[in-house]
């Protein structure tokens, strides 16, 4: 998305230039762990003289934070990372919680930015509707936090009320909320108390146009580094995918019920729930409401195949589901044996089966078939 990188670069030429976003009940939560290589996550990058890797960020902020590190490798460099390879299933409302590490943005005017556009435009395309949240190093060492917007062919313009943080701020937390064709942005230091971020812009128009995309970018001099951690909370546009996710949740609920039954010393109930979880994945889905005689929906595995996902994504989802179903079956067998050690092992199998389904869920929601240690 060279157009966005140029937009970020051009923001330096602009002259210097509000209620918190509401809570959002998520249909999905995408929060990568960033424990593998950056290229294992499937994000597209337009790198104009930058490198991207994963690592620790915002070390002096609460929690052990990891994310993407964008480093400028040329005398003057800029680059952009696109987070959603398959964004057409994403729709508003969407919320992005971002942690930016600005501690190595050393040159005056160096910037880290988070961008939201609608409609989504892949790298290399031209786009005219977006909102950008930017952190810029000032001449006195401080950081200015500001927002810019574009709606149409005219250049991006500053919107909202910027805030300034001290130059030794260890990390910057930002929340971007997109709903009802409008964007709210609030931000502050990473150690701010919950609910105390400062609104920068509220109700900035951004008409939702069937899809939306999210990206991260940096502009700076050689050696400048920006770190980004993020969580995306949102909805799923495609009803067929939503149906698959609902079935996946039903299976995880069965595993939770099996674990609870084991904890309550009710192995008969636990074994039944474990078998039901395996059956929903491999044998048949739930009964069609009011069908008589009973008619059943396809299995979760069959529904995933019917989605027609790209081959690497489908293969990854099916792999996770097959491993989960195997563990559900193994758990049911161990519960049937009934020995104390078998029941302990069964609980472990159920927990691992649930983890496999969470991985399948992340791949379905994002279209990212992450590999190796950096799995979602």
Secondary structure, 3 states (H helix, E strand, C coil): CHHHHHHHHHHHHCCCCCCCCCCCCCCEEECCCCCCCHHHCCCEEEEECEEEEEEECCCCCCCCCEEEEEEECCCEEEEEEECCCCHHHEEEEEEEEEEEEEEECCCCCCEEEEEEECCCCCCCCCCCEEEEEEEEECCCCCEEEEEEEEECCCCCEEEEEEEEECCCCCCEEEEEEEECCEEEEEEEECCCCCCCCEEEEEEEECCCCCCCEEEEEEEEECCCEEEEEEEEEEEECCHHHHHHHHHHHHHHHHHHHHHHHHHCCCHHHHHHHHHHHHHHHHCCCCECCCCCCCCECCCHHHHHHHCCCCHHHHHHHHHHHHHHHHHHHHHHHHHHHCCHHHHHHHHHHHHHHHHHHHHHHHHHHHCCCCCHHHCC
